[in-house]
Amino acid sequence: MRSRTRRLRAAWPATLLCPLALALLSSSGAQAFEQGMSIYPKGFAGFMSGFIPPQSGLFVLNPYYYHFSGTTGAIVRNGEVELGVDMRLDAIFVQGLYVSGWKLFGGNYSFGGAVAYAWADISATATGPLGNTVDISAANSDVADSIITPLNLSWHSGNWHANAGLSVYAPTGLYSRGNLNIGRNVWGLIPTLAVTWFDMANGWDVSSSFAFVIPGENDATDYQSGTVFQMDWAIGKHFGAWEIGASGNIVQQITDDSGSGARLGAFRTQSFGVGPAINYTAMVGRAPLTIGAKWHHYISGTNTIEGDVVTASLAFVF
């Protein structure tokens, strides 16, 4: 039993916080939202995403680096249509999750939050009311919007592990119409479900994370972004301290963009990305320390910024 507990503890650190961080980066993911970007960072979840340790304590992931770069034909930003868009985002953030000793519906209750600092730059061409065009180039860096997870429940049964939660996307980042904003000026709700099948005997890990991203309206631009369903998945095998495999993301917008600010109409998005993933775990005393990395290569999509996602993480326990 002690060996089983140690192996599980060594497996979870790099991804246990995905339920609370799914919607942190205000300018990532690049969907058919206002500004051409979702409030949900695709490719965030990965190995062991369904597993949250049952023991009580505070678990921290710091720092987590997220990079996205890509291009698209058109987006709506600051109430105007921009063409030939080239966008880049980099962010580092801290997440915390406290697993309590309380039980609810047979699951372990936990809660947490996350905050980030992001750097973004964009270049595009805008067309004025008389048909004249102007080149646009902007850059900005600031504290991003935040995520608050007041409710998360996790369950364990043999090789199966699952957690379900509800997160609130909070507009804590600065927003000013006319700028390249790190903040998005919207509230949002994000219900999530993550499931992992992990067989310690052969080392295989099969994990999936599902989320509905339900954004509020940006009242500064009268833009209501549509609801998006997203799935992140990962399949890996443990080789001692290493886990090596593949991961990917699927995004499907299920309701239209709307409001007077939605100048490109319904603009529903879909996209698919896949790539390699790797984790390395070492025990520091009795606590696991995990370093992980993923690369999701853009395969196909509609009404989305075409680009790759790269993430790197360092996870540890207090």
N, C-alpha and C positions, 0 to 999 in steps of 0.2 A: 504493500500500500504506500509505503514511504517513497519507493522508486517511482510509482505512478504519479504521485503528487509532484515530485521534483521534475519529472519530464513535462508535465502539464505546465508548471510554473515557467519552465524554460521555453515553452512554445508560444505563450500568449503575448509578451510585452509589446511588440511592434504594432499590434493591431487591436488591442482591447479597447482603445478609445474611439474607434470609428463611429460607434453609435452617437456620440456627442459632437463629433467634428464634421459630420457629413455636410454641413452647410456653412462652415466658417468663412471661407475665403470669398469676399464679396465680388471679386472680379475674375474668378476662375471658371474653367469648364467650358466657356464659350458656347452657350446654347442660343436659341432664338428668343431670348429674353431681351428686354430693353438693354441697350448698349451691346447687344450681341452676346451677352454673357449671363449664365445662370448664377444664382446665389449658391448653387450646389457644386462642389468641386468633384468632377467625375474622376474615377480612378483612385479614390481615397482609400477605400477598404481593400483588404487583401487577405493574406494568410491568417488563419485562425480568427476570422472576424466575428464568428458566432460565439467565441469563448470569452467570458469574463470570469475571473477567478472567484470562487465562492467565499474565500476568506476575507474578513473585514480589513479595510485599510485604504490609504490614499495612494493612487497610482498616477504617475506623471509621465507624459511623453514630451521630451524637450531636448533639442529643438526638432521640429519637423519642417523640412524644406520642401517646397512645392514650386515646380516650374512649369509654365505653359507658354508656348509660342505658336502662332499660326496666322493664317490669312483667310479672308472671305470676300465675297463680291459686294455685300451691302449689309449695313446695320442701321438702326435708329439710335442716335445718341444726342442728348440735350434737345430733343424734339425735332432733329434734322436727320435726313438720310445721308449717310456717308458711304462712299464707294471705294473699292480697292483697299480694304482695310488690312493693315499689318499690325498685330498686337502681340505684346509680350507681358507676362506677369511672373514675378518672383515673390515668395512670401515665406516667412518663418513664424511659427506660432507655437504656443504652449497650451496644453490641455491638461485638465485635472479631472479625475473621476474618483469619488469616494464610494466604496462598497460598504454598506452598513450591515448590521446584523439582523435587520428586519426582513420579514417575509411577507409577500403579497401574492395571492393566487399561486402559491407554491414556489414562487421565484424569489431570488435575492434582489432586494431593492438597492439601487445605486442612483447617484445624481452627480452632476458636474457642470463644467463650462469650459470655454476656450476663447482665446484672444490671439490676434495675429497682427503683424506689421507687414505691409505689402509694398512692393515697388511695381509700377505699371508704366508702359509707354505705348503709344499708338501713332500710326501715320495713316492718312486717308485723304480722299478728295471729296469735297462737298460742293453741291450745286445750289446756287442762289435762285431767288424767285425770277430773275431775268434770264436764267439759263447760263450765267457765268459760273465758272468753276474756280475753286481755290484749294490749294494744298494745305493740309492740316498736319501738324506734328505737335504732340503734347506728351508730357511725362509728369508723374506725381508719385509721392510716397507718403504713407501715413498709417495710423492705426486703422485696421479694418473693422468691419462690423463683427459682432460677437454672436456666439451661440450659447444658449442656456438649455440644459437638459434637466428638468425637474423630476423626470420619471424615466427610469430604465429598469427592466426586470430581466433576470437571466436564470436559465434552467440547465440542468445537466442530467443525462441519462445514458450511462454506458459510453459509447463512442460519440454520442450525439450531444451537441451543445447549441444553445440558442439564446438570443436576447431580443427584446422588443422595447422600443422607447418612443418618447415624444419630445422633440426639441423645438425651441422657439428661436427664430432668427431675429436678432435685435439690431436696429440701425444705429450703432454706436460710432461708426466712422463719419467723418465730416463729409457734407454734401453741399455743393453750391452749383446751381444750374449754369452751364457755360464752361465748366471745368472738366478735366479728366478726373473723375471722382473715384476714390477708393471705396467710400461708402456708397450705398445704393438707395437710401431713403425709402426703404420698404421694411415692413414686418413680414414674417413668414412662419408657417408651421411645417414641420417635417416629421411625420411618423415613419419609423424604421423597423425593419426586421432583419436579423442576421442569423445564419445557420451554419454550423461547422460539423462535419463528420471527420473525426481524427482517430486513426487506429494506431495505437502506440506499438503494437506488435510488428507492423510492417512499415510504419513511419509515414503513411499517406495522409494528407490533409486536403479535404475538398470543402471549400467555403464559398458562400454567397451572401451578399448584403443587398437588401431591397429598400427603396425609399420613394415616398411620394413627396415632391417639393411643391408646396402650396403657397405662392407668394402673394403678398398684399399689393395694393395699388400705390404707385409713385404719384402722389397728389401734386407734385411740382410740375409734372409733364403730362398728367392724365394718361398714364400708360399702365395697363393691367397685363402683366405677363401671364402666360398660361401655365397650367399644372403639368409637371413633368414626372414621369416614372423613370427611375434609374436602377440598374442592376450592376454591381461590381462583383467579380468572381475571381477565384484563385484556386489552382490545383498545384500542390507541391509535395515533395517527398523529403523527409528528414534523413540526413546522413551525418550522424553524430551531432555536432554543434551547428551544422549547416541545414538550411531548408532551401531547395532549389525547385523552380517550377515556372508556370506561366500564369498570367492574370490578364484581366480585360474589363471593359466597361461597355454597357449598352444603354443608350438614352432614347426615350420616346416621349415626345410631348403629346398629351392627350386632350388638352383643351386649347382653344385659340387665344392668341394675344388680342387685346381689345382696348377700347378707349380712343379718344381723338388723337392721342400721341402715337398710336400704333400705325404709322404711316406706310408700313409694308404689309398691312393686313394681318391675316391669321398667322402666317409665318411659322407654322409648326416645324419643329426640328426632330431629327433622328440621327443617331450616329453610332459608330462601332469602332472600338480600338482594342488592340491586344499586344502583348509583349512579354518579355522575361521578367522574373522577379527572384530575389534572393534575400535570405536572412542569415545572420550569424549571431549565436547566443553564447555568452560566457557567464559563468557564475562569479560574482564578486561577493565573497563571503557566502551568505546564504541567499542573496538576492540575484535575480537574473538581469543581465544587461544585454540588450539586443540592438544590433545595427541592421538596417534593412534598406533595400533600394528596389525601385520598379521603373520600367519604361513602357508606356502604352503608345504604340504607333497607330496613328490615324489610318483606318482602313477605308471607311466610306461614311457618307452622311449627307443630309439635306438641311439647308438653312442653318448652317453651323460654321464656326470658324474651323478651318481644316488645320490641325496641328497636333503635336505630340505632347504627352504629359510625362514628366520625370519627377519622382519623389525620392527623398532620402530621409531616414528616421534614426533617432537614437532614443531608446526607451529604457526606463529604469523604475525602481520601486523605492519608496521611503518606508 
